[in-house]
């Protein structure tokens, strides 16, 4: 059916001869009028321009693809960083020629290779890390992947909500017929309009060749995104951080926050409120008499109850409920002087904090013990691979007692080199940043003295809110750890209870118990 009679081809060539003859005749005409060189130069110029436009289009498409780059989840713990690095390494080494899209088995092998890398990272101690997954979590990942795939198809594939699988299968069977019809159309077009058909064929070939490179880039991007998406789900699966219920971890109070909220209500002698969402936890640390309680009063905007003046010295931490614009609900935890806290108490307190305010007095230059304590705390927090360390802000107090002692005319511009007070404050901030090994942007000078209240409501609160994203991630991971711990015990109790009921309802056992004596 597809073969063409040779005599038909001869007749078509006879039709084409007058038109094809125009090409050499045109070149002869150009040569006679000394315009052949201009014609060649025009061809080269147009070719270079076309190449430049194609190069620009390719770079633009690459930039657009890079914007759609799938990245790691910022809420992941540090233990997932290495797994994601391996996923990225695999994605970057992909060659589209090795992974054809029309071979489903090859894509399956690619997904399996991605899973093996992630599983090997989280379970290097076992021989077959791929099997180190829990059945409920594997089912949960399949459920989430199906949900995401459904959402993508619904939002990006036209008429996907109307087409059935049977319609697609029937349309696929008509593909061969459609290709034959297209061949007949091209042959008919060649007979009726030979020049137009040849130009169309040439243009089609050029377009196909011109966009071959862009198509390869797109294919490579698809493969890399495929590996990254599989890698993301694999990290969720093998990291063991997936909760089996749909509730967000921060929507439930942890045991620590419930206890601290009850105690805060007791301290404030306030009526009890039904609170379920996990609050943000700010921990205030520093040496004795550095100004911790004064800072807490300043953050509240008014003095606290008598317990603020005489804090409860029988406990290491005193919780207060704190509300502020941009912060739904928070607990601020006042502490004893850092030198009066044991290392374990200090570590436990920081372990359940989402942000740390370290208070240091500007007029006390002996900071060796502060540096040792803060460094030990920082090392312990960095060693937790299942959590992100909370952000640390250093609050510099007693800046009104810097030289010149009698001067106090805020606000101060710390870049003003003609103001001695501003230079003293700037020197204290720089010294604290160096002594405590923190970025200078995270050192906030404040004054908490009565009648000299300065730099809290604006600068310190702005710095706190700026660190809120990091604090939110620390809170999420802290709540996930608490939720998994609680979930394990809850599921175990439920499974044991259900197993006992099942054994009691066993037919043989029931008949023995119901049989008359």
N, C-alpha and C positions, 0 to 999 in steps of 0.2 A: 504493500500500500504506500510506503514512504518513498519508494524508488521513483525517479523521474526519467522519462523517456529521453535518450540522448538526442534524438532529433528535436525535441522541445528545447533542449539546452542550446542546440545549434541555432534554432530560430531566435532564441532570446539573445544570443551573442550577436547575431546579425542586427538585431534592434539596437544593441548597445554600442556597436562600432561607431556610428556617427557621433554619439555623445562622448565616448572614450577618446575619440580622435581629437576632441577639443583640447585635451590636456597638452599633448605635444605641440599642437598648432599654437596654443597660447604661449608655450615656452619659446617657440620660434619667434612669435611676435615680440615677446619681451626682449629676446636677444637682438632682433633687428632694431629695436628702439633703445638699445643700451640700458634696459631697465632690469636685466636679469639679476645683477648684484643687489639692486634695491629689493627685489622680490625675495632673494635669499636672506638678506638682512631682516626683512619683515618677518620671514618664517622663524628665524632665530629669536627675534625680539618677542614675538607672540609666544613662542615656546617657553622662553624664560619667564614671561609674565604669567603664563598658565601654571608653570611649576611653582612660582612664588605664591600664587593664589591657593594652589593645592596645599603647599606647605603651611600657609597661614590657617587654612581651614582645618588641617590636621592638628595644629597646635591648639586651636580653639576647642576642638572636640576633646582633646586630651585634658585641657583645663576643666571642661565641663564634667568629664568623667571623674577627674580627681576630686571635684567638689562632692561627688556622690560616694566618696570613699567610706566604707564601713570601718569604724574604729572600735577600740575596746570600750567596755562599759565603765564609766568613771566610778561607778559604785563597787567595782570589783575590789577584792582585797589584794594586797601585794603578792600573795601566792599565785595569782593568775597572770602576773606580768610576764613571767617566763614562758608560760603556755602560749600567750598571745604573740610573743616574739617568734616562737617556732611556727605559728600559723602564718605570720607575715613573711617569714623566710621561705616557706613553701609557696606562698602566693607569688612572691617576686620571681621565683625560678621557673614558673610555668611557661611552657612553650605551646602555643595553640596547635601546632602541628602534631604534638603528642597526645592531645586530648580532643579528638573530633566530637562535635556536638551530636552528630547523628549516630554515635555509638553509645547507647545507654550504659553498657557494661563498663566502658572506660570511665564514665563519670562516676559510676558506683565505686570503682577502684580508687578514684581520686578522693571521694568522700571518706572511704575506709582509711586511706593513708592519712588524711587529716585527723580522723578520730584516733588513730594509733599514736600520732605525735602528742596529742593533748593527753590521752590516757597515760602514755609513758612518762609525761612530765609529772602528773599527780600521783602515779603509782609506780615509781621506778623499782620498787623492791620486789615486785612480783614478776613471774615469767610471762604471763599473758595479761598485761594491764587493761586490754580492751574489755575483759570480762568483769572488771572491777566497777560494776554499776549496780544500783539497786533498782529492782523492778518497778516500784511505784514512781521513782524519779525518771526512769526511762519512758514510762507511759506518759508522764507529765510533759516531757520534752516533745514527744510525738504530738501531743495535744496542742502545745504552743506553736510548734512548727506548722501544723495544719491550719491553725487559726491565722498565722501570719500569711501563709500562702493564699488562703481564702481572701484575706483582705487585699493582697496585692492584685490578685486576678480580678476581683470585683471592681477595684478602683482604676486599673490600668488597661484592661482588655475590653475593647468595645463590644457591646452586646453579649458579654459573658453571662449576664443574668437572664438572657433569653435563650441562648443556644443550649441544646442538649448534647450529650456525648454521642448519641445516635446521629444527630445532624452533622457533627464534625466527622464521624466515621464515613457517612455517605458522601460528604464533600471530598474527603480524601480519595474515595474510589473514583471520582470524576476528574482527578488530577491529570491522568494520562490523556483523556479525551480533550481536556482544555489545552494541553500542550500541542496536540495534533491540530486543533483549530487555530492556534497561534501560528503554527508553521504554515498552514494554508493561507492565513492572512498575510504573512510576510511574503510568500511566493506570489500571491495576487498583487500585492503592492509593488513588487518588483516588475511585474508585467505591465501594470497600468502606468506606473511612474518610476521608471528605472533610476533616474538621477536622485529623486527624493528618497527612494528605498535605500540606495547605496549610501547616501549621506546619513540616513537614519542608522544603518548598520554600523557605519564608521563611528558615528557619534556614540552609539551604544557600546562599541568596543572601547572607545576612549574613556567613556564614563566608568565602564567596568574596571579598566586598568587603573584609572585615576583614583577610584575609591577603594581599590583593593587594600591599600595600606591602611586606610581609615577603618575598613571592615576588620582587618586583623587587630587593630588597636581595640576596637569595640569587643571583639571576641575574647581578647586577652583580659579586658576589664571584666567581662562576664565570668570568665573562669576564676579570676582573682576574687570577685565578690562571692562567687559560689563557695570557694574555700573559706573565705572569712566568715560567711554566714554559718557554714557547718562548724567552723572553729568556735564561734560564739556559743552555739548551742552545746558543743562538746565541752567547753569550759564550764558552762552552767551545769552540765550533767556530772562531770567527773570532779568538780571542785567540792561537791557536797554541800553547797550553800543554798540549794533550792528548798523552799518550804513547800509542804504538800497541801497546804490550804491556800485559798486565794486572797486572804486578808493581807494588807500591807503591814510590814513589821512595825512601822511607827504608829499604826492605828491602835495598838494595844499597849497598855502600860506595862513596863517591866516591873519585876518584883522590887528592884532597888528604888525606882522612881515612885512606886505606890507607897513604899515605906517612907520615903523622904517627903512626899506630898502630905501624907497624914501627919507627919511630925511638923511640917511647916504650918499646917492649919492649927495644930496644937500650940505652937509657939506664938502665932499671930492671934490666937483666940478668935479666929474667924469661923463663920459657919461653913460646914462641909459642902463641897460641890462634887457633882458626879463628873469626874474627869476620866476619859478613856485614852486620849491620844498621848503618846509619849512626848514629854517636854524636852526642850533643849537643855542640856546640863552644862553650866559654866562653873568651873572650879577656880576659886581665888586662892592663890598660894603666895608665900613670901615669908620673910623673917618676921619675928615679933616686932610690933611697933613700927612696921613699915607703912601702915595706913590701909590695911585690908578692910577693916570694918568701916572706916571712913569712905573708902571707895564704894562699898556696897550701898551705904546711905546715899552717896552721890548718884549712883546708878538708879536708885529708886526715886530720886528727886526730892526726897523728904526723909527726915530721921525715922529710923525704925522704932520698934517698941523698946522697953527697958532692957530686954534680952540682948539688944544690939550693943548696949553700953556695957553690960556685964554678960558676955557670952558664956554659953554652957561649956565649962571647961572639962566636963566629964566625957564629952564626946569629941571625936576628932573633927567632925564636920557638922556645921549647922545649916540646914537648908532654909531657903526663903523662896517664895513664889514671886516671879518677876514677869511683868507685862510691859511691852513697849511697842511703839509704832514700828512695823516691819518684823515683829516677833510675836507670834501668836501666844505662846506660853513657854515659860522657861523656869528652870530652877537654878538659883545661884547658891553655891555651896561655900560658905565661909569656913576657913580652916584655922587651926592653931598655927603658931609659928613653925616654919619648916624645920627648925632645929629641934622642936619638941615632938616631931612625928618620926616614928620608926620608918625604915625603908619600906617595909611591907605595907604599912598603912598608907604611906605616900603613893606607892605603886597601885594599891587597890583603889585609892581615890581617883587617880589619873586614869585608871582602866575603865571607869564608868563615866568619864567626862567627854564632852564633845568639843569643848574649847577651854583653854587655860589662860587665866589672867595672872601673870607673875608680877607682884607688886614689889618695887624696890625704891628705897629712899635715895634721892639725889645727893643728899649731904653726907652719906655714909659710904666712903670709898672702899671699905673692906668687904670685898665681894667674893673672896675665894670660896667660902662655904656655899654661897648662892650658886656659883658656877659649878661646883662639884655636884650639888644636889640636882640642879637643872640638867646637867649632862648625864647623870645617872638615870634620871627620869626619861630623858630623851632616848637614851640607849635602850632602856627597857621597852619603851613604846615602839621603837623601830624594830625590835625583835619579834613583835607579834605579826606573823605573816597573814593572819586572818582579819586584821583590822588596819585601817588607815590611822596614823597618829593624828590627834586633834591639833588644830592650829594653836600657836602660843603667841600671845601679845604681852609685851613688857610695859607695865604702867609705871612711869617715873613720878614719884610723889615728892612733896616738900621742895618744889622748885622755887618757892618764894624765899627759902632760906639760903639760896645761892647768892654769891656776890653780885652787886652791892646789896648788903643785907637790908638796908632801909628802903630800897627802891621797890615799888610794886605798882606799875602802871600798865597793866595788860590792855589790849592784846599785844603780843610780841611777835615780830617778824624774825624768825630764826635765821634768815639770810642777811639781816641787817648787821653789818660789821661796825657800825657806829654806835650801837647800843650795847653797853657792857652786860646788862642783864640778859639780853637775847643771846649774846655770845656765850655766857655762862651756861644757859639752858642748853644751847646747841652742843657745847663741849660735854655736858653731863649725858646727853642723849647718845653722842658718839662713843663716849667711854663705856656706857652700859651696853651698847650694841657690841662693842669689842669684847668686854669682859664676859658677857653672857652668851656670846656667839650667836646672835640673832640678827636678821636684816634690820638696818636702821629704820626702814619704813614701818617695822613692827614695834618700834619703841615710841610710846606716846607720853609726852610730858603733861602732867596735870597738877592742879593745886586744889587741895581738899580742905584747906584751913577755913575756919569760920570767917565769913566776910570776904574771903579771897577765892571763892569758888571759881574755877577756870578750866576750860578745855575738855570738860566731860561730856556735856550734852551734844556738842557738835563733833569735835575731832575723835574722841574715844568711841562714841556710839557709831560714827561713820566707819571707823576702823573695824569695829566689831561686825557691823552689817556687811562690810566688804569680805570678811572671812566666813560669811554664812554658808557659802556653797561647800567649803571644806568641812565646816562643822556639820552640815546636813549629811554629807557622805559618812562622816565618822558616826553620826547618830544612827544612820541606816544600817551600817555594818554592826554596830553594837547591838541594835535591836534584832538583827538577823541571828546573831550568836545566841542571844537570850531566847529567841523564838524557837530555834532548833533544839536548844536544851530542853525547853518546856514541851515542845512537840514530841520529842523522843519519849519522855516519861508519860505523856498523855496517851500516845499511841500504844505504848507497851501495856499500860493499865487497861485500855479498851480491848486490845487483842487478847490479853489474858482473860478478861471477863467474858468476851465472846466465845473464846475457846472453851471455858468452863460451861457456859450455857449449851454449847454444841454437844459436849460430852454428856451433859445431863439429859439432853433430848435424843440421845442415840437410841435407835429402836429397841435393841436388845436390852439396854439398861432400863428403858421405860417400861418394857413388859415385865422385867423382873420386879421393878418397884411397884407396878400396879397389880401384880399377881396376888391373889388372896393367900393368906398364911395357911 
